């Protein structure tokens, strides 16, 4: 049975099979965690991403991790929060579900997620955290190759939120 745990800090430092990037649909880099991942992975990542043809919101694509300690990067484009009436919750759930499916297709054992859409894309944090935990628990129940599911809050507030929601029944 895989475990779900919280690790607060810079996701680019994790030596896991895959870290997930909260990218945009161009996959050509940006700010936030996307910028941190591209800076740490090096210029080869951008060159590789140029060949991918972008990524639709809710979809996921995998690349090598180049200079990162992780083996792979799974890039997913989260939804921009527009009030909640435009399918944002379903699209965010799809980001987690498709990233997890891609990890399973590659028989990966460990994966780490940033708080997708919770920064520049302004998604409400508690709703996003509930969606993340629900999708990770679904993957846990499926009992595939994944053994370690890691939520990576950057700040203390997000870390406390994940811990509180994971402690709920
Ligand atoms: N490690 C882990 N988490 C991080 C890091 C990091 N190094 N840097 C930022 N974060 C956190 C933020 O604090 C936030 O909680 O990642 C979460 C997601 O925030 P953003 O990176 O702003 O991503 P998102 O809200 O999904 O917006 C995506 O921003 O960077 C651009 O190209 C990206 O256009 C896309 C948009």
Backbone and ligand atoms as CSV (ligand in chain L), in Angstrom:
chain,resi,resn,atom,element,x,y,z
A,1,UNK,N,N,0.864,-1.191,0.000
A,1,UNK,CA,C,0.000,0.000,0.000
A,1,UNK,C,C,0.903,1.244,0.000
A,2,UNK,N,N,0.658,2.174,-0.871
A,2,UNK,CA,C,1.517,3.367,-0.933
A,2,UNK,C,C,1.173,4.313,0.222
A,3,UNK,N,N,2.159,5.157,0.540
A,3,UNK,CA,C,1.955,6.119,1.633
A,3,UNK,C,C,1.775,7.512,1.035
A,4,UNK,N,N,1.019,8.361,1.748
A,4,UNK,CA,C,0.890,9.774,1.370
A,4,UNK,C,C,1.553,10.579,2.470
A,5,UNK,N,N,2.522,11.439,2.081
A,5,UNK,CA,C,3.142,12.257,3.120
A,5,UNK,C,C,3.366,13.673,2.630
A,6,UNK,N,N,3.613,14.570,3.568
A,6,UNK,CA,C,3.820,15.990,3.268
A,6,UNK,C,C,5.286,16.311,3.509
A,7,UNK,N,N,5.909,17.006,2.540
A,7,UNK,CA,C,7.301,17.436,2.715
A,7,UNK,C,C,7.341,18.885,2.314
A,8,UNK,N,N,7.603,19.779,3.264
A,8,UNK,CA,C,7.572,21.211,2.963
A,8,UNK,C,C,8.936,21.683,2.486
A,9,UNK,N,N,8.965,22.353,1.328
A,9,UNK,CA,C,10.238,22.889,0.837
A,9,UNK,C,C,10.252,23.030,-0.668
A,10,UNK,N,N,11.453,23.110,-1.201
A,10,UNK,CA,C,11.683,23.325,-2.635
A,10,UNK,C,C,11.652,21.982,-3.357
A,11,UNK,N,N,10.660,21.767,-4.173
A,11,UNK,CA,C,10.445,20.467,-4.843
A,11,UNK,C,C,11.621,20.097,-5.737
A,12,UNK,N,N,12.421,21.061,-6.192
A,12,UNK,CA,C,13.529,20.739,-7.113
A,12,UNK,C,C,14.628,19.953,-6.392
A,13,UNK,N,N,14.540,19.910,-5.053
A,13,UNK,CA,C,15.592,19.210,-4.304
A,13,UNK,C,C,15.307,17.720,-4.102
A,14,UNK,N,N,14.097,17.282,-4.461
A,14,UNK,CA,C,13.692,15.908,-4.112
A,14,UNK,C,C,14.244,14.873,-5.088
A,15,UNK,N,N,14.903,13.870,-4.548
A,15,UNK,CA,C,15.436,12.776,-5.357
A,15,UNK,C,C,14.394,11.662,-5.411
A,16,UNK,N,N,13.300,11.946,-6.115
A,16,UNK,CA,C,12.204,10.965,-6.281
A,16,UNK,C,C,12.159,10.551,-7.749
A,17,UNK,N,N,11.311,9.556,-8.073
A,17,UNK,CA,C,11.233,9.144,-9.486
A,17,UNK,C,C,10.710,10.295,-10.350
A,18,UNK,N,N,9.665,10.993,-9.865
A,18,UNK,CA,C,9.142,12.117,-10.665
A,18,UNK,C,C,8.690,13.256,-9.766
A,19,UNK,N,N,9.036,14.490,-10.189
A,19,UNK,CA,C,8.384,15.648,-9.565
A,19,UNK,C,C,7.400,16.195,-10.605
A,20,UNK,N,N,6.310,16.723,-10.115
A,20,UNK,CA,C,5.300,17.283,-11.020
A,20,UNK,C,C,5.518,18.785,-11.113
A,21,UNK,N,N,5.415,19.307,-12.323
A,21,UNK,CA,C,5.582,20.739,-12.563
A,21,UNK,C,C,4.226,21.382,-12.814
A,22,UNK,N,N,3.925,22.436,-12.068
A,22,UNK,CA,C,2.705,23.226,-12.319
A,22,UNK,C,C,3.032,24.175,-13.466
A,23,UNK,N,N,2.886,23.662,-14.671
A,23,UNK,CA,C,3.326,24.381,-15.871
A,23,UNK,C,C,2.194,25.226,-16.447
A,24,UNK,N,N,2.429,25.764,-17.653
A,24,UNK,CA,C,1.335,26.390,-18.391
A,24,UNK,C,C,1.198,25.612,-19.704
A,25,UNK,N,N,0.215,25.952,-20.489
A,25,UNK,CA,C,-0.092,25.092,-21.646
A,25,UNK,C,C,0.994,25.141,-22.726
A,26,UNK,N,N,1.882,26.140,-22.649
A,26,UNK,CA,C,2.958,26.194,-23.658
A,26,UNK,C,C,4.086,25.219,-23.314
A,27,UNK,N,N,4.208,24.883,-22.042
A,27,UNK,CA,C,5.328,24.063,-21.524
A,27,UNK,C,C,6.681,24.736,-21.746
A,28,UNK,N,N,6.686,26.048,-21.968
A,28,UNK,CA,C,7.965,26.733,-22.249
A,28,UNK,C,C,8.471,27.522,-21.055
A,29,UNK,N,N,8.048,27.123,-19.846
A,29,UNK,CA,C,8.549,27.748,-18.629
A,29,UNK,C,C,7.720,28.949,-18.211
A,30,UNK,N,N,8.057,29.470,-17.038
A,30,UNK,CA,C,7.282,30.599,-16.493
A,30,UNK,C,C,7.870,31.015,-15.160
A,31,UNK,N,N,6.982,31.429,-14.243
A,31,UNK,CA,C,7.464,31.828,-12.917
A,31,UNK,C,C,7.263,30.693,-11.931
A,32,UNK,N,N,7.042,31.042,-10.685
A,32,UNK,CA,C,6.698,30.064,-9.650
A,32,UNK,C,C,7.523,28.792,-9.708
A,33,UNK,N,N,6.827,27.678,-9.427
A,33,UNK,CA,C,7.531,26.391,-9.386
A,33,UNK,C,C,8.028,26.006,-10.782
A,34,UNK,N,N,7.307,26.417,-11.813
A,34,UNK,CA,C,7.728,26.167,-13.205
A,34,UNK,C,C,9.105,26.786,-13.450
A,35,UNK,N,N,9.253,28.033,-13.020
A,35,UNK,CA,C,10.537,28.733,-13.189
A,35,UNK,C,C,11.649,28.069,-12.387
A,36,UNK,N,N,11.314,27.657,-11.169
A,36,UNK,CA,C,12.324,27.004,-10.308
A,36,UNK,C,C,12.788,25.690,-10.934
A,37,UNK,N,N,11.831,24.924,-11.469
A,37,UNK,CA,C,12.180,23.633,-12.075
A,37,UNK,C,C,13.043,23.840,-13.325
A,38,UNK,N,N,12.655,24.786,-14.173
A,38,UNK,CA,C,13.463,25.020,-15.380
A,38,UNK,C,C,14.864,25.538,-15.020
A,39,UNK,N,N,14.964,26.384,-14.029
A,39,UNK,CA,C,16.299,26.888,-13.638
A,39,UNK,C,C,17.167,25.741,-13.141
A,40,UNK,N,N,16.577,24.887,-12.325
A,40,UNK,CA,C,17.377,23.805,-11.705
A,40,UNK,C,C,17.673,22.679,-12.695
A,41,UNK,N,N,16.742,22.428,-13.623
A,41,UNK,CA,C,16.935,21.323,-14.578
A,41,UNK,C,C,17.934,21.708,-15.670
A,42,UNK,N,N,18.005,22.997,-15.970
A,42,UNK,CA,C,18.936,23.459,-17.005
A,42,UNK,C,C,18.274,23.652,-18.359
A,43,UNK,N,N,19.042,24.189,-19.284
A,43,UNK,CA,C,18.514,24.612,-20.600
A,43,UNK,C,C,18.038,23.437,-21.462
A,44,UNK,N,N,18.562,22.254,-21.195
A,44,UNK,CA,C,18.139,21.087,-22.003
A,44,UNK,C,C,16.648,20.822,-21.831
A,45,UNK,N,N,16.116,21.176,-20.624
A,45,UNK,CA,C,14.676,20.918,-20.400
A,45,UNK,C,C,13.847,21.733,-21.373
A,46,UNK,N,N,14.167,23.010,-21.525
A,46,UNK,CA,C,13.388,23.871,-22.431
A,46,UNK,C,C,13.502,23.361,-23.862
A,47,UNK,N,N,14.729,22.973,-24.239
A,47,UNK,CA,C,14.931,22.455,-25.609
A,47,UNK,C,C,14.054,21.225,-25.829
A,48,UNK,N,N,13.974,20.372,-24.823
A,48,UNK,CA,C,13.142,19.151,-24.933
A,48,UNK,C,C,11.660,19.525,-24.980
A,49,UNK,N,N,11.263,20.479,-24.143
A,49,UNK,CA,C,9.834,20.850,-24.076
A,49,UNK,C,C,9.355,21.499,-25.365
A,50,UNK,N,N,10.283,22.152,-26.072
A,50,UNK,CA,C,9.889,22.780,-27.341
A,50,UNK,C,C,9.350,21.760,-28.341
A,51,UNK,N,N,9.767,20.500,-28.158
A,51,UNK,CA,C,9.370,19.452,-29.120
A,51,UNK,C,C,8.042,18.801,-28.754
A,52,UNK,N,N,7.467,19.208,-27.586
A,52,UNK,CA,C,6.287,18.482,-27.080
A,52,UNK,C,C,4.958,19.024,-27.603
A,53,UNK,N,N,4.983,20.213,-28.175
A,53,UNK,CA,C,3.720,20.754,-28.721
A,53,UNK,C,C,2.736,21.204,-27.664
A,54,UNK,N,N,3.234,21.579,-26.496
A,54,UNK,CA,C,2.334,22.115,-25.476
A,54,UNK,C,C,1.556,21.040,-24.740
A,55,UNK,N,N,0.641,21.496,-23.873
A,55,UNK,CA,C,-0.095,20.560,-23.003
A,55,UNK,C,C,-1.439,21.214,-22.667
A,56,UNK,N,N,-2.532,20.528,-22.941
A,56,UNK,CA,C,-3.848,21.105,-22.638
A,56,UNK,C,C,-4.062,21.147,-21.129
A,57,UNK,N,N,-4.835,22.090,-20.669
A,57,UNK,CA,C,-5.161,22.168,-19.235
A,57,UNK,C,C,-5.740,20.835,-18.768
A,58,UNK,N,N,-5.206,20.330,-17.640
A,58,UNK,CA,C,-5.686,19.045,-17.120
A,58,UNK,C,C,-4.918,17.850,-17.646
A,59,UNK,N,N,-4.161,18.058,-18.729
A,59,UNK,CA,C,-3.366,16.955,-19.296
A,59,UNK,C,C,-1.976,16.931,-18.647
A,60,UNK,N,N,-1.191,15.900,-18.949
A,60,UNK,CA,C,0.153,15.788,-18.376
A,60,UNK,C,C,1.107,15.187,-19.406
A,61,UNK,N,N,2.369,15.654,-19.388
A,61,UNK,CA,C,3.405,15.102,-20.285
A,61,UNK,C,C,4.677,14.893,-19.469
A,62,UNK,N,N,5.452,13.865,-19.817
A,62,UNK,CA,C,6.627,13.499,-19.030
A,62,UNK,C,C,7.902,13.807,-19.808
A,63,UNK,N,N,8.923,14.292,-19.087
A,63,UNK,CA,C,10.241,14.526,-19.693
A,63,UNK,C,C,11.301,14.005,-18.735
A,64,UNK,N,N,12.545,13.861,-19.255
A,64,UNK,CA,C,13.636,13.588,-18.313
A,64,UNK,C,C,13.773,14.792,-17.375
A,65,UNK,N,N,14.512,14.605,-16.280
A,65,UNK,CA,C,14.667,15.689,-15.304
A,65,UNK,C,C,16.017,16.406,-15.461
A,66,UNK,N,N,16.844,15.916,-16.394
A,66,UNK,CA,C,18.145,16.554,-16.688
A,66,UNK,C,C,18.947,16.791,-15.404
A,67,UNK,N,N,19.245,18.031,-15.022
A,67,UNK,CA,C,20.166,18.268,-13.897
A,67,UNK,C,C,19.507,18.123,-12.510
A,68,UNK,N,N,18.221,17.806,-12.480
A,68,UNK,CA,C,17.533,17.653,-11.174
A,68,UNK,C,C,17.885,16.310,-10.540
A,69,UNK,N,N,17.784,16.183,-9.223
A,69,UNK,CA,C,18.006,14.875,-8.577
A,69,UNK,C,C,16.883,13.880,-8.893
A,70,UNK,N,N,15.721,14.344,-9.291
A,70,UNK,CA,C,14.630,13.443,-9.700
A,70,UNK,C,C,14.973,12.799,-11.039
A,71,UNK,N,N,14.244,11.708,-11.375
A,71,UNK,CA,C,14.509,11.030,-12.669
A,71,UNK,C,C,13.683,11.674,-13.786
A,72,UNK,N,N,12.439,11.997,-13.471
A,72,UNK,CA,C,11.536,12.551,-14.484
A,72,UNK,C,C,10.836,13.799,-13.947
A,73,UNK,N,N,10.333,14.602,-14.898
A,73,UNK,CA,C,9.412,15.692,-14.559
A,73,UNK,C,C,8.102,15.390,-15.281
A,74,UNK,N,N,7.009,15.430,-14.549
A,74,UNK,CA,C,5.698,15.301,-15.188
A,74,UNK,C,C,5.091,16.699,-15.196
A,75,UNK,N,N,4.927,17.255,-16.388
A,75,UNK,CA,C,4.412,18.622,-16.532
A,75,UNK,C,C,2.909,18.553,-16.707
A,76,UNK,N,N,2.197,19.370,-15.932
A,76,UNK,CA,C,0.749,19.431,-16.085
A,76,UNK,C,C,0.343,20.897,-16.033
A,77,UNK,N,N,-0.675,21.247,-16.807
A,77,UNK,CA,C,-1.163,22.635,-16.825
A,77,UNK,C,C,-2.435,22.698,-15.993
A,78,UNK,N,N,-2.330,23.389,-14.870
A,78,UNK,CA,C,-3.490,23.513,-13.997
A,78,UNK,C,C,-4.468,24.558,-14.520
A,79,UNK,N,N,-5.696,24.551,-14.016
A,79,UNK,CA,C,-6.678,25.552,-14.420
A,79,UNK,C,C,-6.442,26.876,-13.694
A,80,UNK,N,N,-6.745,27.952,-14.381
A,80,UNK,CA,C,-6.770,29.268,-13.722
A,80,UNK,C,C,-8.114,29.360,-13.008
A,81,UNK,N,N,-8.127,29.825,-11.744
A,81,UNK,CA,C,-9.387,29.962,-11.014
A,81,UNK,C,C,-10.188,31.124,-11.586
A,82,UNK,N,N,-11.428,30.839,-12.040
A,82,UNK,CA,C,-12.268,31.912,-12.613
A,82,UNK,C,C,-13.600,31.943,-11.894
A,83,UNK,N,N,-13.581,31.621,-10.612
A,83,UNK,CA,C,-14.815,31.723,-9.829
A,83,UNK,C,C,-15.453,30.389,-9.504
A,84,UNK,N,N,-15.020,29.323,-10.174
A,84,UNK,CA,C,-15.492,27.990,-9.816
A,84,UNK,C,C,-16.605,27.439,-10.688
A,85,UNK,N,N,-17.074,28.261,-11.625
A,85,UNK,CA,C,-18.189,27.792,-12.475
A,85,UNK,C,C,-17.716,27.370,-13.867
A,86,UNK,N,N,-16.402,27.190,-14.033
A,86,UNK,CA,C,-15.896,26.866,-15.385
A,86,UNK,C,C,-15.152,25.531,-15.388
A,87,UNK,N,N,-15.603,24.604,-14.534
A,87,UNK,CA,C,-14.990,23.271,-14.529
A,87,UNK,C,C,-13.614,23.233,-13.902
A,88,UNK,N,N,-13.274,24.263,-13.115
A,88,UNK,CA,C,-11.915,24.322,-12.542
A,88,UNK,C,C,-11.632,23.108,-11.642
A,89,UNK,N,N,-12.594,22.702,-10.817
A,89,UNK,CA,C,-12.333,21.596,-9.893
A,89,UNK,C,C,-12.054,20.307,-10.660
A,90,UNK,N,N,-12.861,20.059,-11.711
A,90,UNK,CA,C,-12.662,18.824,-12.499
A,90,UNK,C,C,-11.331,18.875,-13.235
A,91,UNK,N,N,-10.940,20.056,-13.709
A,91,UNK,CA,C,-9.668,20.165,-14.432
A,91,UNK,C,C,-8.482,19.969,-13.494
A,92,UNK,N,N,-8.586,20.504,-12.273
A,92,UNK,CA,C,-7.492,20.292,-11.315
A,92,UNK,C,C,-7.388,18.813,-10.945
A,93,UNK,N,N,-8.529,18.174,-10.732
A,93,UNK,CA,C,-8.513,16.731,-10.422
A,93,UNK,C,C,-7.863,15.968,-11.576
A,94,UNK,N,N,-8.142,16.396,-12.796
A,94,UNK,CA,C,-7.560,15.731,-13.972
A,94,UNK,C,C,-6.041,15.887,-14.000
A,95,UNK,N,N,-5.537,17.036,-13.534
A,95,UNK,CA,C,-4.071,17.226,-13.465
A,95,UNK,C,C,-3.443,16.139,-12.602
A,96,UNK,N,N,-4.046,15.925,-11.410
A,96,UNK,CA,C,-3.496,14.896,-10.499
A,96,UNK,C,C,-3.681,13.507,-11.087
A,97,UNK,N,N,-4.874,13.236,-11.580
A,97,UNK,CA,C,-5.194,11.890,-12.108
A,97,UNK,C,C,-4.297,11.544,-13.306
A,98,UNK,N,N,-4.138,12.486,-14.232
A,98,UNK,CA,C,-3.320,12.207,-15.426
A,98,UNK,C,C,-1.829,12.126,-15.091
A,99,UNK,N,N,-1.381,12.907,-14.126
A,99,UNK,CA,C,0.031,12.815,-13.692
A,99,UNK,C,C,0.291,11.468,-13.042
A,100,UNK,N,N,-0.654,11.023,-12.195
A,100,UNK,CA,C,-0.514,9.723,-11.527
A,100,UNK,C,C,-0.557,8.581,-12.545
A,101,UNK,N,N,-1.453,8.706,-13.527
A,101,UNK,CA,C,-1.558,7.658,-14.556
A,101,UNK,C,C,-0.269,7.551,-15.355
A,102,UNK,N,N,0.327,8.700,-15.661
A,102,UNK,CA,C,1.594,8.720,-16.422
A,102,UNK,C,C,2.716,8.069,-15.605
A,103,UNK,N,N,2.717,8.350,-14.296
A,103,UNK,CA,C,3.738,7.742,-13.413
A,103,UNK,C,C,3.564,6.228,-13.390
A,104,UNK,N,N,2.309,5.774,-13.298
A,104,UNK,CA,C,2.043,4.314,-13.298
A,104,UNK,C,C,2.452,3.689,-14.644
A,105,UNK,N,N,2.162,4.386,-15.734
A,105,UNK,CA,C,2.539,3.850,-17.071
A,105,UNK,C,C,4.052,3.645,-17.165
A,106,UNK,N,N,4.796,4.453,-16.411
A,106,UNK,CA,C,6.262,4.335,-16.428
A,106,UNK,C,C,6.781,3.531,-15.236
A,107,UNK,N,N,5.840,2.865,-14.548
A,107,UNK,CA,C,6.186,2.003,-13.399
A,107,UNK,C,C,7.009,2.741,-12.338
A,108,UNK,N,N,6.702,4.016,-12.135
A,108,UNK,CA,C,7.435,4.789,-11.134
A,108,UNK,C,C,6.964,4.434,-9.732
A,109,UNK,N,N,7.857,4.615,-8.747
A,109,UNK,CA,C,7.519,4.247,-7.370
A,109,UNK,C,C,7.296,5.461,-6.471
A,110,UNK,N,N,7.815,6.623,-6.884
A,110,UNK,CA,C,7.639,7.792,-6.022
A,110,UNK,C,C,7.352,9.030,-6.877
A,111,UNK,N,N,6.453,9.882,-6.389
A,111,UNK,CA,C,6.058,11.087,-7.115
A,111,UNK,C,C,5.774,12.200,-6.107
A,112,UNK,N,N,6.177,13.425,-6.484
A,112,UNK,CA,C,5.983,14.573,-5.596
A,112,UNK,C,C,5.244,15.675,-6.345
A,113,UNK,N,N,4.219,16.221,-5.685
A,113,UNK,CA,C,3.372,17.253,-6.302
A,113,UNK,C,C,3.521,18.591,-5.598
A,114,UNK,N,N,3.700,19.697,-6.373
A,114,UNK,CA,C,3.526,21.020,-5.768
A,114,UNK,C,C,2.026,21.287,-5.650
A,115,UNK,N,N,1.670,22.393,-5.042
A,115,UNK,CA,C,0.241,22.753,-4.919
A,115,UNK,C,C,-0.219,23.369,-6.239
A,116,UNK,N,N,-0.549,22.524,-7.175
A,116,UNK,CA,C,-0.899,22.950,-8.535
A,116,UNK,C,C,-2.023,24.006,-8.500
A,117,UNK,N,N,-1.848,25.063,-9.264
A,117,UNK,CA,C,-2.816,26.165,-9.433
A,117,UNK,C,C,-2.984,27.056,-8.211
A,118,UNK,N,N,-2.267,26.769,-7.117
A,118,UNK,CA,C,-2.457,27.545,-5.865
A,118,UNK,C,C,-1.615,28.806,-5.789
A,119,UNK,N,N,-0.916,29.145,-6.829
A,119,UNK,CA,C,-0.111,30.380,-6.822
A,119,UNK,C,C,-0.672,31.379,-7.816
A,120,UNK,N,N,0.052,31.558,-8.898
A,120,UNK,CA,C,-0.353,32.535,-9.926
A,120,UNK,C,C,-1.768,32.258,-10.439
A,121,UNK,N,N,-2.187,31.000,-10.438
A,121,UNK,CA,C,-3.521,30.653,-10.970
A,121,UNK,C,C,-4.631,30.805,-9.941
A,122,UNK,N,N,-4.287,31.237,-8.711
A,122,UNK,CA,C,-5.254,31.723,-7.712
A,122,UNK,C,C,-6.356,30.749,-7.279
A,123,UNK,N,N,-6.086,29.435,-7.377
A,123,UNK,CA,C,-7.092,28.451,-6.963
A,123,UNK,C,C,-7.218,28.481,-5.442
A,124,UNK,N,N,-8.454,28.439,-4.898
A,124,UNK,CA,C,-8.590,28.440,-3.426
A,124,UNK,C,C,-7.860,27.240,-2.823
A,125,UNK,N,N,-7.057,27.508,-1.799
A,125,UNK,CA,C,-6.126,26.490,-1.300
A,125,UNK,C,C,-6.821,25.283,-0.691
A,126,UNK,N,N,-7.894,25.511,0.126
A,126,UNK,CA,C,-8.506,24.348,0.782
A,126,UNK,C,C,-9.177,23.441,-0.242
A,127,UNK,N,N,-9.867,24.007,-1.207
A,127,UNK,CA,C,-10.513,23.181,-2.249
A,127,UNK,C,C,-9.434,22.430,-3.045
A,128,UNK,N,N,-8.347,23.115,-3.385
A,128,UNK,CA,C,-7.266,22.463,-4.153
A,128,UNK,C,C,-6.648,21.314,-3.350
A,129,UNK,N,N,-6.444,21.544,-2.055
A,129,UNK,CA,C,-5.836,20.511,-1.204
A,129,UNK,C,C,-6.775,19.303,-1.091
A,130,UNK,N,N,-8.078,19.555,-0.969
A,130,UNK,CA,C,-9.038,18.436,-0.884
A,130,UNK,C,C,-9.039,17.621,-2.178
A,131,UNK,N,N,-8.931,18.303,-3.307
A,131,UNK,CA,C,-8.888,17.613,-4.609
A,131,UNK,C,C,-7.612,16.774,-4.701
A,132,UNK,N,N,-6.491,17.363,-4.306
A,132,UNK,CA,C,-5.204,16.646,-4.362
A,132,UNK,C,C,-5.258,15.383,-3.518
A,133,UNK,N,N,-5.711,15.509,-2.281
A,133,UNK,CA,C,-5.742,14.368,-1.359
A,133,UNK,C,C,-6.714,13.305,-1.859
A,134,UNK,N,N,-7.836,13.724,-2.407
A,134,UNK,CA,C,-8.811,12.757,-2.935
A,134,UNK,C,C,-8.209,11.952,-4.090
A,135,UNK,N,N,-7.484,12.619,-4.985
A,135,UNK,CA,C,-6.891,11.892,-6.124
A,135,UNK,C,C,-5.730,11.004,-5.683
A,136,UNK,N,N,-4.950,11.458,-4.698
A,136,UNK,CA,C,-3.840,10.617,-4.201
A,136,UNK,C,C,-4.402,9.380,-3.494
A,137,UNK,N,N,-5.510,9.560,-2.767
A,137,UNK,CA,C,-6.113,8.404,-2.078
A,137,UNK,C,C,-6.691,7.415,-3.095
A,138,UNK,N,N,-7.190,7.932,-4.215
A,138,UNK,CA,C,-7.701,7.057,-5.285
A,138,UNK,C,C,-6.543,6.223,-5.863
A,139,UNK,N,N,-5.383,6.873,-6.026
A,139,UNK,CA,C,-4.210,6.157,-6.562
A,139,UNK,C,C,-3.742,5.104,-5.556
A,140,UNK,N,N,-3.767,5.459,-4.284
A,140,UNK,CA,C,-3.393,4.543,-3.200
A,140,UNK,C,C,-4.261,3.278,-3.286
A,141,UNK,N,N,-5.541,3.467,-3.450
A,141,UNK,CA,C,-6.487,2.334,-3.468
A,141,UNK,C,C,-6.262,1.466,-4.709
A,142,UNK,N,N,-5.778,2.075,-5.768
A,142,UNK,CA,C,-5.579,1.316,-7.024
A,142,UNK,C,C,-4.392,0.358,-6.894
A,143,UNK,N,N,-3.509,0.674,-5.930
A,143,UNK,CA,C,-2.393,-0.230,-5.603
A,143,UNK,C,C,-1.516,-0.565,-6.805
A,144,UNK,N,N,-1.070,0.414,-7.528
A,144,UNK,CA,C,-0.185,0.204,-8.697
A,144,UNK,C,C,1.270,0.239,-8.287
A,145,UNK,N,N,2.120,0.736,-9.185
A,145,UNK,CA,C,3.573,0.740,-8.928
A,145,UNK,C,C,3.974,1.781,-7.890
A,146,UNK,N,N,3.167,2.826,-7.733
A,146,UNK,CA,C,3.553,3.936,-6.859
A,146,UNK,C,C,3.534,3.514,-5.392
A,147,UNK,N,N,4.618,3.797,-4.688
A,147,UNK,CA,C,4.743,3.458,-3.286
A,147,UNK,C,C,4.790,4.704,-2.413
A,148,UNK,N,N,5.253,5.836,-2.966
A,148,UNK,CA,C,5.394,7.064,-2.191
A,148,UNK,C,C,4.715,8.223,-2.916
A,149,UNK,N,N,3.679,8.791,-2.312
A,149,UNK,CA,C,2.956,9.930,-2.882
A,149,UNK,C,C,3.229,11.111,-1.965
A,150,UNK,N,N,3.922,12.133,-2.495
A,150,UNK,CA,C,4.372,13.233,-1.641
A,150,UNK,C,C,3.726,14.555,-2.055
A,151,UNK,N,N,3.131,15.223,-1.078
A,151,UNK,CA,C,2.598,16.575,-1.303
A,151,UNK,C,C,3.663,17.560,-0.830
A,152,UNK,N,N,3.999,18.539,-1.670
A,152,UNK,CA,C,5.115,19.447,-1.377
A,152,UNK,C,C,4.621,20.887,-1.280
A,153,UNK,N,N,4.144,21.289,-0.087
A,153,UNK,CA,C,3.798,22.701,0.098
A,153,UNK,C,C,5.068,23.532,0.179
A,154,UNK,N,N,5.033,24.728,-0.371
A,154,UNK,CA,C,6.222,25.591,-0.313
A,154,UNK,C,C,6.207,26.370,1.000
A,155,UNK,N,N,4.996,26.805,1.410
A,155,UNK,CA,C,4.867,27.615,2.625
A,155,UNK,C,C,4.247,26.839,3.775
A,156,UNK,N,N,4.369,27.433,4.955
A,156,UNK,CA,C,3.906,26.815,6.208
A,156,UNK,C,C,2.389,26.652,6.219
A,157,UNK,N,N,1.667,27.685,5.723
A,157,UNK,CA,C,0.189,27.624,5.751
A,157,UNK,C,C,-0.320,26.433,4.946
A,158,UNK,N,N,0.275,26.246,3.766
A,158,UNK,CA,C,-0.161,25.126,2.901
A,158,UNK,C,C,0.195,23.798,3.567
A,159,UNK,N,N,1.350,23.756,4.221
A,159,UNK,CA,C,1.777,22.522,4.904
A,159,UNK,C,C,0.791,22.162,6.006
A,160,UNK,N,N,0.392,23.178,6.781
A,160,UNK,CA,C,-0.573,22.922,7.864
A,160,UNK,C,C,-1.921,22.498,7.296
A,161,UNK,N,N,-2.299,23.088,6.176
A,161,UNK,CA,C,-3.596,22.736,5.565
A,161,UNK,C,C,-3.591,21.270,5.119
A,162,UNK,N,N,-2.525,20.855,4.423
A,162,UNK,CA,C,-2.431,19.452,4.002
A,162,UNK,C,C,-2.496,18.527,5.212
A,163,UNK,N,N,-1.716,18.841,6.247
A,163,UNK,CA,C,-1.679,17.966,7.430
A,163,UNK,C,C,-3.058,17.877,8.080
A,164,UNK,N,N,-3.744,19.028,8.181
A,164,UNK,CA,C,-5.085,19.022,8.808
A,164,UNK,C,C,-6.053,18.159,8.000
A,165,UNK,N,N,-6.041,18.316,6.682
A,165,UNK,CA,C,-7.000,17.566,5.847
A,165,UNK,C,C,-6.654,16.071,5.798
A,166,UNK,N,N,-5.363,15.748,5.844
A,166,UNK,CA,C,-4.970,14.326,5.845
A,166,UNK,C,C,-5.379,13.655,7.159
A,167,UNK,N,N,-5.448,14.453,8.221
A,167,UNK,CA,C,-5.807,13.888,9.545
A,167,UNK,C,C,-7.317,13.677,9.677
A,168,UNK,N,N,-8.083,14.355,8.797
A,168,UNK,CA,C,-9.547,14.145,8.823
A,168,UNK,C,C,-9.838,12.707,8.389
A,169,UNK,N,N,-10.992,12.205,8.786
A,169,UNK,CA,C,-11.349,10.801,8.453
A,169,UNK,C,C,-11.265,10.584,6.952
L,1,LIG,N1,N,8.836,24.085,-4.745
L,1,LIG,C1,C,7.567,23.749,-4.379
L,1,LIG,N2,N,6.510,24.561,-4.513
L,1,LIG,C2,C,6.743,25.786,-5.054
L,1,LIG,C3,C,8.023,26.216,-5.474
L,1,LIG,C4,C,9.094,25.299,-5.299
L,1,LIG,N3,N,10.344,25.601,-5.666
L,1,LIG,N4,N,7.909,27.483,-5.976
L,1,LIG,C5,C,6.615,27.825,-5.858
L,1,LIG,N5,N,5.905,26.827,-5.295
L,1,LIG,C6,C,4.481,26.766,-4.965
L,1,LIG,C7,C,3.740,28.070,-4.808
L,1,LIG,O1,O,3.979,28.635,-3.525
L,1,LIG,C8,C,2.306,27.591,-4.983
L,1,LIG,O2,O,1.799,27.096,-3.737
L,1,LIG,O3,O,3.829,26.110,-6.037
L,1,LIG,C9,C,2.433,26.403,-5.962
L,1,LIG,C10,C,1.938,26.697,-7.360
L,1,LIG,O4,O,2.172,28.062,-7.656
L,1,LIG,P1,P,2.710,28.534,-9.111
L,1,LIG,O5,O,4.082,28.068,-9.298
L,1,LIG,O6,O,2.405,29.989,-9.209
L,1,LIG,O7,O,1.810,27.702,-10.143
L,1,LIG,P2,P,0.294,27.887,-10.572
L,1,LIG,O8,O,-0.519,28.631,-9.552
L,1,LIG,O9,O,-0.146,26.532,-10.987
L,1,LIG,O10,O,0.401,28.836,-11.852
L,1,LIG,C11,C,0.987,28.284,-13.014
L,1,LIG,O11,O,2.539,30.081,-13.186
L,1,LIG,O12,O,4.781,29.777,-13.150
L,1,LIG,C12,C,3.708,29.977,-13.978
L,1,LIG,O13,O,4.326,28.891,-16.027
L,1,LIG,C13,C,3.490,28.798,-14.882
L,1,LIG,O14,O,1.859,29.959,-16.159
L,1,LIG,C14,C,2.032,28.964,-15.179
L,1,LIG,C15,C,1.467,29.430,-13.859
